[in-house]
Amino acid sequence: VICTKVREGDKRIVRLKEGNPAGCHVVIVDDLVQSGGTLIECQ
């Protein structure tokens, strides 16, 4: 599963690029975690 993140001002949008995570265990890799917002968006 591959996602992309786009920032529009202070708003972040996480989009599914390919794959389907439904019913799967996933590992999220992010280069830098400051607020954890990207991880929250992936729920």
mmCIF entry with sequence, helices, sheets and N, C-alpha, C, O atoms, coordinates in Angstrom:
data_MODEL
# 
_entry.id   MODEL 
# 
_entity.id                         1 
_entity.type                       polymer 
_entity.pdbx_number_of_molecules   1 
# 
_entity_poly.entity_id                      1 
_entity_poly.type                           'polypeptide(L)' 
_entity_poly.nstd_linkage                   no 
_entity_poly.nstd_monomer                   no 
_entity_poly.pdbx_seq_one_letter_code       VICTKVREGDKRIVRLKEGNPAGCHVVIVDDLVQSGGTLIECQ 
_entity_poly.pdbx_seq_one_letter_code_can   VICTKVREGDKRIVRLKEGNPAGCHVVIVDDLVQSGGTLIECQ 
_entity_poly.pdbx_strand_id                 A 
# 
loop_
_entity_poly_seq.entity_id 
_entity_poly_seq.num 
_entity_poly_seq.mon_id 
_entity_poly_seq.hetero 
1 1  VAL n 
1 2  ILE n 
1 3  CYS n 
1 4  THR n 
1 5  LYS n 
1 6  VAL n 
1 7  ARG n 
1 8  GLU n 
1 9  GLY n 
1 10 ASP n 
1 11 LYS n 
1 12 ARG n 
1 13 ILE n 
1 14 VAL n 
1 15 ARG n 
1 16 LEU n 
1 17 LYS n 
1 18 GLU n 
1 19 GLY n 
1 20 ASN n 
1 21 PRO n 
1 22 ALA n 
1 23 GLY n 
1 24 CYS n 
1 25 HIS n 
1 26 VAL n 
1 27 VAL n 
1 28 ILE n 
1 29 VAL n 
1 30 ASP n 
1 31 ASP n 
1 32 LEU n 
1 33 VAL n 
1 34 GLN n 
1 35 SER n 
1 36 GLY n 
1 37 GLY n 
1 38 THR n 
1 39 LEU n 
1 40 ILE n 
1 41 GLU n 
1 42 CYS n 
1 43 GLN n 
# 
_struct_asym.id          A 
_struct_asym.entity_id   1 
# 
_struct_conf.conf_type_id            HELX_P 
_struct_conf.id                      HELX_P1 
_struct_conf.pdbx_PDB_helix_id       AA1 
_struct_conf.beg_label_comp_id       GLY 
_struct_conf.beg_label_asym_id       A 
_struct_conf.beg_label_seq_id        37 
_struct_conf.pdbx_beg_PDB_ins_code   ? 
_struct_conf.end_label_comp_id       GLU 
_struct_conf.end_label_asym_id       A 
_struct_conf.end_label_seq_id        41 
_struct_conf.pdbx_end_PDB_ins_code   ? 
_struct_conf.beg_auth_comp_id        GLY 
_struct_conf.beg_auth_asym_id        A 
_struct_conf.beg_auth_seq_id         37 
_struct_conf.end_auth_comp_id        GLU 
_struct_conf.end_auth_asym_id        A 
_struct_conf.end_auth_seq_id         41 
_struct_conf.pdbx_PDB_helix_class    1 
_struct_conf.details                 ? 
_struct_conf.pdbx_PDB_helix_length   5 
# 
_struct_conf_type.id          HELX_P 
_struct_conf_type.criteria    ? 
_struct_conf_type.reference   ? 
# 
_struct_sheet.id               AA1 
_struct_sheet.type             ? 
_struct_sheet.number_strands   2 
_struct_sheet.details          ? 
# 
_struct_sheet_order.sheet_id     AA1 
_struct_sheet_order.range_id_1   1 
_struct_sheet_order.range_id_2   2 
_struct_sheet_order.offset       ? 
_struct_sheet_order.sense        anti-parallel 
# 
loop_
_struct_sheet_range.sheet_id 
_struct_sheet_range.id 
_struct_sheet_range.beg_label_comp_id 
_struct_sheet_range.beg_label_asym_id 
_struct_sheet_range.beg_label_seq_id 
_struct_sheet_range.pdbx_beg_PDB_ins_code 
_struct_sheet_range.end_label_comp_id 
_struct_sheet_range.end_label_asym_id 
_struct_sheet_range.end_label_seq_id 
_struct_sheet_range.pdbx_end_PDB_ins_code 
_struct_sheet_range.beg_auth_comp_id 
_struct_sheet_range.beg_auth_asym_id 
_struct_sheet_range.beg_auth_seq_id 
_struct_sheet_range.end_auth_comp_id 
_struct_sheet_range.end_auth_asym_id 
_struct_sheet_range.end_auth_seq_id 
AA1 1 ILE A 2  ? GLU A 8  ? ILE A 2  GLU A 8  
AA1 2 LYS A 11 ? GLU A 18 ? LYS A 11 GLU A 18 
# 
loop_
_atom_site.group_PDB 
_atom_site.id 
_atom_site.type_symbol 
_atom_site.label_atom_id 
_atom_site.label_alt_id 
_atom_site.label_comp_id 
_atom_site.label_asym_id 
_atom_site.label_entity_id 
_atom_site.label_seq_id 
_atom_site.pdbx_PDB_ins_code 
_atom_site.Cartn_x 
_atom_site.Cartn_y 
_atom_site.Cartn_z 
_atom_site.occupancy 
_atom_site.B_iso_or_equiv 
_atom_site.pdbx_formal_charge 
_atom_site.auth_seq_id 
_atom_site.auth_comp_id 
_atom_site.auth_asym_id 
_atom_site.auth_atom_id 
_atom_site.pdbx_PDB_model_num 
ATOM 1   N N  . VAL A 1 1  ? 0.857  -1.163 0.000  1.00 0.00 ? 1  VAL A N  1 
ATOM 2   C CA . VAL A 1 1  ? 0.000  0.000  0.000  1.00 0.00 ? 1  VAL A CA 1 
ATOM 3   C C  . VAL A 1 1  ? 0.904  1.228  0.000  1.00 0.00 ? 1  VAL A C  1 
ATOM 4   O O  . VAL A 1 1  ? 1.839  1.326  0.795  1.00 0.00 ? 1  VAL A O  1 
ATOM 5   N N  . ILE A 1 2  ? 0.617  2.144  -0.887 1.00 0.00 ? 2  ILE A N  1 
ATOM 6   C CA . ILE A 1 2  ? 1.405  3.376  -0.964 1.00 0.00 ? 2  ILE A CA 1 
ATOM 7   C C  . ILE A 1 2  ? 0.455  4.571  -0.883 1.00 0.00 ? 2  ILE A C  1 
ATOM 8   O O  . ILE A 1 2  ? -0.547 4.637  -1.595 1.00 0.00 ? 2  ILE A O  1 
ATOM 9   N N  . CYS A 1 3  ? 0.793  5.513  0.004  1.00 0.00 ? 3  CYS A N  1 
ATOM 10  C CA . CYS A 1 3  ? 0.011  6.742  0.155  1.00 0.00 ? 3  CYS A CA 1 
ATOM 11  C C  . CYS A 1 3  ? 0.889  7.938  -0.171 1.00 0.00 ? 3  CYS A C  1 
ATOM 12  O O  . CYS A 1 3  ? 2.116  7.865  -0.112 1.00 0.00 ? 3  CYS A O  1 
ATOM 13  N N  . THR A 1 4  ? 0.240  9.036  -0.515 1.00 0.00 ? 4  THR A N  1 
ATOM 14  C CA . THR A 1 4  ? 0.948  10.297 -0.711 1.00 0.00 ? 4  THR A CA 1 
ATOM 15  C C  . THR A 1 4  ? 0.331  11.337 0.207  1.00 0.00 ? 4  THR A C  1 
ATOM 16  O O  . THR A 1 4  ? -0.842 11.250 0.568  1.00 0.00 ? 4  THR A O  1 
ATOM 17  N N  . LYS A 1 5  ? 1.140  12.325 0.580  1.00 0.00 ? 5  LYS A N  1 
ATOM 18  C CA . LYS A 1 5  ? 0.659  13.396 1.445  1.00 0.00 ? 5  LYS A CA 1 
ATOM 19  C C  . LYS A 1 5  ? 0.848  14.720 0.722  1.00 0.00 ? 5  LYS A C  1 
ATOM 20  O O  . LYS A 1 5  ? 1.916  14.995 0.175  1.00 0.00 ? 5  LYS A O  1 
ATOM 21  N N  . VAL A 1 6  ? -0.194 15.531 0.724  1.00 0.00 ? 6  VAL A N  1 
ATOM 22  C CA . VAL A 1 6  ? -0.155 16.853 0.109  1.00 0.00 ? 6  VAL A CA 1 
ATOM 23  C C  . VAL A 1 6  ? -0.523 17.870 1.180  1.00 0.00 ? 6  VAL A C  1 
ATOM 24  O O  . VAL A 1 6  ? -1.454 17.654 1.955  1.00 0.00 ? 6  VAL A O  1 
ATOM 25  N N  . ARG A 1 7  ? 0.202  18.968 1.221  1.00 0.00 ? 7  ARG A N  1 
ATOM 26  C CA . ARG A 1 7  ? -0.120 20.045 2.168  1.00 0.00 ? 7  ARG A CA 1 
ATOM 27  C C  . ARG A 1 7  ? -0.719 21.216 1.409  1.00 0.00 ? 7  ARG A C  1 
ATOM 28  O O  . ARG A 1 7  ? -0.211 21.633 0.368  1.00 0.00 ? 7  ARG A O  1 
ATOM 29  N N  . GLU A 1 8  ? -1.809 21.735 1.952  1.00 0.00 ? 8  GLU A N  1 
ATOM 30  C CA . GLU A 1 8  ? -2.448 22.941 1.429  1.00 0.00 ? 8  GLU A CA 1 
ATOM 31  C C  . GLU A 1 8  ? -2.574 23.904 2.598  1.00 0.00 ? 8  GLU A C  1 
ATOM 32  O O  . GLU A 1 8  ? -3.539 23.841 3.359  1.00 0.00 ? 8  GLU A O  1 
ATOM 33  N N  . GLY A 1 9  ? -1.600 24.795 2.740  1.00 0.00 ? 9  GLY A N  1 
ATOM 34  C CA . GLY A 1 9  ? -1.561 25.678 3.903  1.00 0.00 ? 9  GLY A CA 1 
ATOM 35  C C  . GLY A 1 9  ? -1.283 24.862 5.149  1.00 0.00 ? 9  GLY A C  1 
ATOM 36  O O  . GLY A 1 9  ? -0.287 24.140 5.203  1.00 0.00 ? 9  GLY A O  1 
ATOM 37  N N  . ASP A 1 10 ? -2.144 24.961 6.152  1.00 0.00 ? 10 ASP A N  1 
ATOM 38  C CA . ASP A 1 10 ? -1.968 24.172 7.367  1.00 0.00 ? 10 ASP A CA 1 
ATOM 39  C C  . ASP A 1 10 ? -2.775 22.880 7.333  1.00 0.00 ? 10 ASP A C  1 
ATOM 40  O O  . ASP A 1 10 ? -2.861 22.177 8.340  1.00 0.00 ? 10 ASP A O  1 
ATOM 41  N N  . LYS A 1 11 ? -3.362 22.564 6.196  1.00 0.00 ? 11 LYS A N  1 
ATOM 42  C CA . LYS A 1 11 ? -4.178 21.365 6.022  1.00 0.00 ? 11 LYS A CA 1 
ATOM 43  C C  . LYS A 1 11 ? -3.354 20.281 5.321  1.00 0.00 ? 11 LYS A C  1 
ATOM 44  O O  . LYS A 1 11 ? -2.644 20.567 4.357  1.00 0.00 ? 11 LYS A O  1 
ATOM 45  N N  . ARG A 1 12 ? -3.448 19.033 5.807  1.00 0.00 ? 12 ARG A N  1 
ATOM 46  C CA . ARG A 1 12 ? -2.745 17.935 5.160  1.00 0.00 ? 12 ARG A CA 1 
ATOM 47  C C  . ARG A 1 12 ? -3.759 16.942 4.620  1.00 0.00 ? 12 ARG A C  1 
ATOM 48  O O  . ARG A 1 12 ? -4.765 16.652 5.268  1.00 0.00 ? 12 ARG A O  1 
ATOM 49  N N  . ILE A 1 13 ? -3.487 16.424 3.433  1.00 0.00 ? 13 ILE A N  1 
ATOM 50  C CA . ILE A 1 13 ? -4.372 15.457 2.801  1.00 0.00 ? 13 ILE A CA 1 
ATOM 51  C C  . ILE A 1 13 ? -3.557 14.205 2.494  1.00 0.00 ? 13 ILE A C  1 
ATOM 52  O O  . ILE A 1 13 ? -2.548 14.276 1.792  1.00 0.00 ? 13 ILE A O  1 
ATOM 53  N N  . VAL A 1 14 ? -3.990 13.060 3.017  1.00 0.00 ? 14 VAL A N  1 
ATOM 54  C CA . VAL A 1 14 ? -3.332 11.786 2.743  1.00 0.00 ? 14 VAL A CA 1 
ATOM 55  C C  . VAL A 1 14 ? -4.206 11.031 1.757  1.00 0.00 ? 14 VAL A C  1 
ATOM 56  O O  . VAL A 1 14 ? -5.390 10.802 2.005  1.00 0.00 ? 14 VAL A O  1 
ATOM 57  N N  . ARG A 1 15 ? -3.605 10.646 0.633  1.00 0.00 ? 15 ARG A N  1 
ATOM 58  C CA . ARG A 1 15 ? -4.350 9.944  -0.416 1.00 0.00 ? 15 ARG A CA 1 
ATOM 59  C C  . ARG A 1 15 ? -3.752 8.569  -0.654 1.00 0.00 ? 15 ARG A C  1 
ATOM 60  O O  . ARG A 1 15 ? -2.535 8.391  -0.602 1.00 0.00 ? 15 ARG A O  1 
ATOM 61  N N  . LEU A 1 16 ? -4.613 7.607  -0.915 1.00 0.00 ? 16 LEU A N  1 
ATOM 62  C CA . LEU A 1 16 ? -4.178 6.266  -1.268 1.00 0.00 ? 16 LEU A CA 1 
ATOM 63  C C  . LEU A 1 16 ? -3.706 6.273  -2.711 1.00 0.00 ? 16 LEU A C  1 
ATOM 64  O O  . LEU A 1 16 ? -4.463 6.640  -3.610 1.00 0.00 ? 16 LEU A O  1 
ATOM 65  N N  . LYS A 1 17 ? -2.458 5.871  -2.943 1.00 0.00 ? 17 LYS A N  1 
ATOM 66  C CA . LYS A 1 17 ? -1.892 5.879  -4.288 1.00 0.00 ? 17 LYS A CA 1 
ATOM 67  C C  . LYS A 1 17 ? -2.077 4.520  -4.962 1.00 0.00 ? 17 LYS A C  1 
ATOM 68  O O  . LYS A 1 17 ? -2.466 4.447  -6.128 1.00 0.00 ? 17 LYS A O  1 
ATOM 69  N N  . GLU A 1 18 ? -1.796 3.436  -4.217 1.00 0.00 ? 18 GLU A N  1 
ATOM 70  C CA . GLU A 1 18 ? -2.032 2.103  -4.769 1.00 0.00 ? 18 GLU A CA 1 
ATOM 71  C C  . GLU A 1 18 ? -2.201 1.098  -3.640 1.00 0.00 ? 18 GLU A C  1 
ATOM 72  O O  . GLU A 1 18 ? -1.682 1.283  -2.540 1.00 0.00 ? 18 GLU A O  1 
ATOM 73  N N  . GLY A 1 19 ? -2.937 0.029  -3.931 1.00 0.00 ? 19 GLY A N  1 
ATOM 74  C CA . GLY A 1 19 ? -3.175 -1.012 -2.947 1.00 0.00 ? 19 GLY A CA 1 
ATOM 75  C C  . GLY A 1 19 ? -4.454 -0.781 -2.161 1.00 0.00 ? 19 GLY A C  1 
ATOM 76  O O  . GLY A 1 19 ? -5.077 0.276  -2.255 1.00 0.00 ? 19 GLY A O  1 
ATOM 77  N N  . ASN A 1 20 ? -4.832 -1.786 -1.384 1.00 0.00 ? 20 ASN A N  1 
ATOM 78  C CA . ASN A 1 20 ? -6.027 -1.719 -0.550 1.00 0.00 ? 20 ASN A CA 1 
ATOM 79  C C  . ASN A 1 20 ? -5.672 -2.253 0.835  1.00 0.00 ? 20 ASN A C  1 
ATOM 80  O O  . ASN A 1 20 ? -5.440 -3.453 0.980  1.00 0.00 ? 20 ASN A O  1 
ATOM 81  N N  . PRO A 1 21 ? -5.622 -1.403 1.852  1.00 0.00 ? 21 PRO A N  1 
ATOM 82  C CA . PRO A 1 21 ? -5.224 -1.836 3.185  1.00 0.00 ? 21 PRO A CA 1 
ATOM 83  C C  . PRO A 1 21 ? -6.333 -2.514 3.990  1.00 0.00 ? 21 PRO A C  1 
ATOM 84  O O  . PRO A 1 21 ? -6.085 -2.973 5.105  1.00 0.00 ? 21 PRO A O  1 
ATOM 85  N N  . ALA A 1 22 ? -7.535 -2.584 3.453  1.00 0.00 ? 22 ALA A N  1 
ATOM 86  C CA . ALA A 1 22 ? -8.664 -3.143 4.208  1.00 0.00 ? 22 ALA A CA 1 
ATOM 87  C C  . ALA A 1 22 ? -8.365 -4.571 4.656  1.00 0.00 ? 22 ALA A C  1 
ATOM 88  O O  . ALA A 1 22 ? -8.013 -5.423 3.840  1.00 0.00 ? 22 ALA A O  1 
ATOM 89  N N  . GLY A 1 23 ? -8.505 -4.824 5.944  1.00 0.00 ? 23 GLY A N  1 
ATOM 90  C CA . GLY A 1 23 ? -8.321 -6.157 6.501  1.00 0.00 ? 23 GLY A CA 1 
ATOM 91  C C  . GLY A 1 23 ? -6.868 -6.578 6.644  1.00 0.00 ? 23 GLY A C  1 
ATOM 92  O O  . GLY A 1 23 ? -6.595 -7.739 6.948  1.00 0.00 ? 23 GLY A O  1 
ATOM 93  N N  . CYS A 1 24 ? -5.931 -5.665 6.433  1.00 0.00 ? 24 CYS A N  1 
ATOM 94  C CA . CYS A 1 24 ? -4.499 -5.994 6.499  1.00 0.00 ? 24 CYS A CA 1 
ATOM 95  C C  . CYS A 1 24 ? -3.837 -5.277 7.673  1.00 0.00 ? 24 CYS A C  1 
ATOM 96  O O  . CYS A 1 24 ? -4.287 -4.217 8.109  1.00 0.00 ? 24 CYS A O  1 
ATOM 97  N N  . HIS A 1 25 ? -2.772 -5.871 8.169  1.00 0.00 ? 25 HIS A N  1 
ATOM 98  C CA . HIS A 1 25 ? -1.901 -5.183 9.114  1.00 0.00 ? 25 HIS A CA 1 
ATOM 99  C C  . HIS A 1 25 ? -0.908 -4.393 8.271  1.00 0.00 ? 25 HIS A C  1 
ATOM 100 O O  . HIS A 1 25 ? -0.355 -4.927 7.309  1.00 0.00 ? 25 HIS A O  1 
ATOM 101 N N  . VAL A 1 26 ? -0.677 -3.146 8.611  1.00 0.00 ? 26 VAL A N  1 
ATOM 102 C CA . VAL A 1 26 ? 0.242  -2.316 7.831  1.00 0.00 ? 26 VAL A CA 1 
ATOM 103 C C  . VAL A 1 26 ? 1.297  -1.696 8.741  1.00 0.00 ? 26 VAL A C  1 
ATOM 104 O O  . VAL A 1 26 ? 1.078  -1.520 9.939  1.00 0.00 ? 26 VAL A O  1 
ATOM 105 N N  . VAL A 1 27 ? 2.431  -1.373 8.158  1.00 0.00 ? 27 VAL A N  1 
ATOM 106 C CA . VAL A 1 27 ? 3.496  -0.647 8.838  1.00 0.00 ? 27 VAL A CA 1 
ATOM 107 C C  . VAL A 1 27 ? 3.599  0.703  8.147  1.00 0.00 ? 27 VAL A C  1 
ATOM 108 O O  . VAL A 1 27 ? 3.753  0.773  6.927  1.00 0.00 ? 27 VAL A O  1 
ATOM 109 N N  . ILE A 1 28 ? 3.515  1.769  8.921  1.00 0.00 ? 28 ILE A N  1 
ATOM 110 C CA . ILE A 1 28 ? 3.587  3.114  8.359  1.00 0.00 ? 28 ILE A CA 1 
ATOM 111 C C  . ILE A 1 28 ? 5.004  3.643  8.562  1.00 0.00 ? 28 ILE A C  1 
ATOM 112 O O  . ILE A 1 28 ? 5.510  3.682  9.683  1.00 0.00 ? 28 ILE A O  1 
ATOM 113 N N  . VAL A 1 29 ? 5.638  4.050  7.459  1.00 0.00 ? 29 VAL A N  1 
ATOM 114 C CA . VAL A 1 29 ? 6.985  4.604  7.504  1.00 0.00 ? 29 VAL A CA 1 
ATOM 115 C C  . VAL A 1 29 ? 6.889  6.077  7.128  1.00 0.00 ? 29 VAL A C  1 
ATOM 116 O O  . VAL A 1 29 ? 6.395  6.425  6.056  1.00 0.00 ? 29 VAL A O  1 
ATOM 117 N N  . ASP A 1 30 ? 7.364  6.933  8.017  1.00 0.00 ? 30 ASP A N  1 
ATOM 118 C CA . ASP A 1 30 ? 7.369  8.375  7.770  1.00 0.00 ? 30 ASP A CA 1 
ATOM 119 C C  . ASP A 1 30 ? 8.769  8.874  8.098  1.00 0.00 ? 30 ASP A C  1 
ATOM 120 O O  . ASP A 1 30 ? 9.361  8.438  9.085  1.00 0.00 ? 30 ASP A O  1 
ATOM 121 N N  . ASP A 1 31 ? 9.303  9.774  7.295  1.00 0.00 ? 31 ASP A N  1 
ATOM 122 C CA . ASP A 1 31 ? 10.673 10.233 7.507  1.00 0.00 ? 31 ASP A CA 1 
ATOM 123 C C  . ASP A 1 31 ? 10.829 11.112 8.745  1.00 0.00 ? 31 ASP A C  1 
ATOM 124 O O  . ASP A 1 31 ? 11.918 11.187 9.315  1.00 0.00 ? 31 ASP A O  1 
ATOM 125 N N  . LEU A 1 32 ? 9.763  11.772 9.161  1.00 0.00 ? 32 LEU A N  1 
ATOM 126 C CA . LEU A 1 32 ? 9.848  12.668 10.310 1.00 0.00 ? 32 LEU A CA 1 
ATOM 127 C C  . LEU A 1 32 ? 8.475  12.778 10.958 1.00 0.00 ? 32 LEU A C  1 
ATOM 128 O O  . LEU A 1 32 ? 7.483  13.056 10.285 1.00 0.00 ? 32 LEU A O  1 
ATOM 129 N N  . VAL A 1 33 ? 8.424  12.561 12.261 1.00 0.00 ? 33 VAL A N  1 
ATOM 130 C CA . VAL A 1 33 ? 7.156  12.689 12.981 1.00 0.00 ? 33 VAL A CA 1 
ATOM 131 C C  . VAL A 1 33 ? 7.275  13.876 13.929 1.00 0.00 ? 33 VAL A C  1 
ATOM 132 O O  . VAL A 1 33 ? 8.085  13.866 14.855 1.00 0.00 ? 33 VAL A O  1 
ATOM 133 N N  . GLN A 1 34 ? 6.454  14.900 13.684 1.00 0.00 ? 34 GLN A N  1 
ATOM 134 C CA . GLN A 1 34 ? 6.450  16.062 14.577 1.00 0.00 ? 34 GLN A CA 1 
ATOM 135 C C  . GLN A 1 34 ? 5.191  16.062 15.430 1.00 0.00 ? 34 GLN A C  1 
ATOM 136 O O  . GLN A 1 34 ? 5.269  16.055 16.658 1.00 0.00 ? 34 GLN A O  1 
ATOM 137 N N  . SER A 1 35 ? 4.043  16.069 14.788 1.00 0.00 ? 35 SER A N  1 
ATOM 138 C CA . SER A 1 35 ? 2.785  16.126 15.532 1.00 0.00 ? 35 SER A CA 1 
ATOM 139 C C  . SER A 1 35 ? 2.043  14.796 15.519 1.00 0.00 ? 35 SER A C  1 
ATOM 140 O O  . SER A 1 35 ? 1.124  14.597 16.313 1.00 0.00 ? 35 SER A O  1 
ATOM 141 N N  . GLY A 1 36 ? 2.428  13.878 14.627 1.00 0.00 ? 36 GLY A N  1 
ATOM 142 C CA . GLY A 1 36 ? 1.714  12.618 14.485 1.00 0.00 ? 36 GLY A CA 1 
ATOM 143 C C  . GLY A 1 36 ? 0.476  12.734 13.617 1.00 0.00 ? 36 GLY A C  1 
ATOM 144 O O  . GLY A 1 36 ? -0.292 11.779 13.502 1.00 0.00 ? 36 GLY A O  1 
ATOM 145 N N  . GLY A 1 37 ? 0.270  13.902 13.000 1.00 0.00 ? 37 GLY A N  1 
ATOM 146 C CA . GLY A 1 37 ? -0.923 14.137 12.187 1.00 0.00 ? 37 GLY A CA 1 
ATOM 147 C C  . GLY A 1 37 ? -1.072 13.174 11.021 1.00 0.00 ? 37 GLY A C  1 
ATOM 148 O O  . GLY A 1 37 ? -2.184 12.740 10.719 1.00 0.00 ? 37 GLY A O  1 
ATOM 149 N N  . THR A 1 38 ? 0.032  12.833 10.360 1.00 0.00 ? 38 THR A N  1 
ATOM 150 C CA . THR A 1 38 ? -0.035 11.896 9.233  1.00 0.00 ? 38 THR A CA 1 
ATOM 151 C C  . THR A 1 38 ? -0.494 10.527 9.711  1.00 0.00 ? 38 THR A C  1 
ATOM 152 O O  . THR A 1 38 ? -1.305 9.879  9.050  1.00 0.00 ? 38 THR A O  1 
ATOM 153 N N  . LEU A 1 39 ? 0.016  10.084 10.849 1.00 0.00 ? 39 LEU A N  1 
ATOM 154 C CA . LEU A 1 39 ? -0.387 8.784  11.388 1.00 0.00 ? 39 LEU A CA 1 
ATOM 155 C C  . LEU A 1 39 ? -1.870 8.776  11.740 1.00 0.00 ? 39 LEU A C  1 
ATOM 156 O O  . LEU A 1 39 ? -2.554 7.776  11.521 1.00 0.00 ? 39 LEU A O  1 
ATOM 157 N N  . ILE A 1 40 ? -2.363 9.865  12.276 1.00 0.00 ? 40 ILE A N  1 
ATOM 158 C CA . ILE A 1 40 ? -3.784 9.974  12.610 1.00 0.00 ? 40 ILE A CA 1 
ATOM 159 C C  . ILE A 1 40 ? -4.630 9.930  11.345 1.00 0.00 ? 40 ILE A C  1 
ATOM 160 O O  . ILE A 1 40 ? -5.677 9.282  11.327 1.00 0.00 ? 40 ILE A O  1 
ATOM 161 N N  . GLU A 1 41 ? -4.191 10.613 10.279 1.00 0.00 ? 41 GLU A N  1 
ATOM 162 C CA . GLU A 1 41 ? -4.929 10.622 9.009  1.00 0.00 ? 41 GLU A CA 1 
ATOM 163 C C  . GLU A 1 41 ? -5.023 9.233  8.389  1.00 0.00 ? 41 GLU A C  1 
ATOM 164 O O  . GLU A 1 41 ? -5.958 8.959  7.637  1.00 0.00 ? 41 GLU A O  1 
ATOM 165 N N  . CYS A 1 42 ? -4.079 8.358  8.690  1.00 0.00 ? 42 CYS A N  1 
ATOM 166 C CA . CYS A 1 42 ? -4.037 7.029  8.073  1.00 0.00 ? 42 CYS A CA 1 
ATOM 167 C C  . CYS A 1 42 ? -4.988 6.037  8.727  1.00 0.00 ? 42 CYS A C  1 
ATOM 168 O O  . CYS A 1 42 ? -5.110 4.912  8.242  1.00 0.00 ? 42 CYS A O  1 
ATOM 169 N N  . GLN A 1 43 ? -5.656 6.401  9.788  1.00 0.00 ? 43 GLN A N  1 
ATOM 170 C CA . GLN A 1 43 ? -6.569 5.465  10.467 1.00 0.00 ? 43 GLN A CA 1 
ATOM 171 C C  . GLN A 1 43 ? -7.764 5.163  9.619  1.00 0.00 ? 43 GLN A C  1 
ATOM 172 O O  . GLN A 1 43 ? -8.635 4.397  10.031 1.00 0.00 ? 43 GLN A O  1 
# 
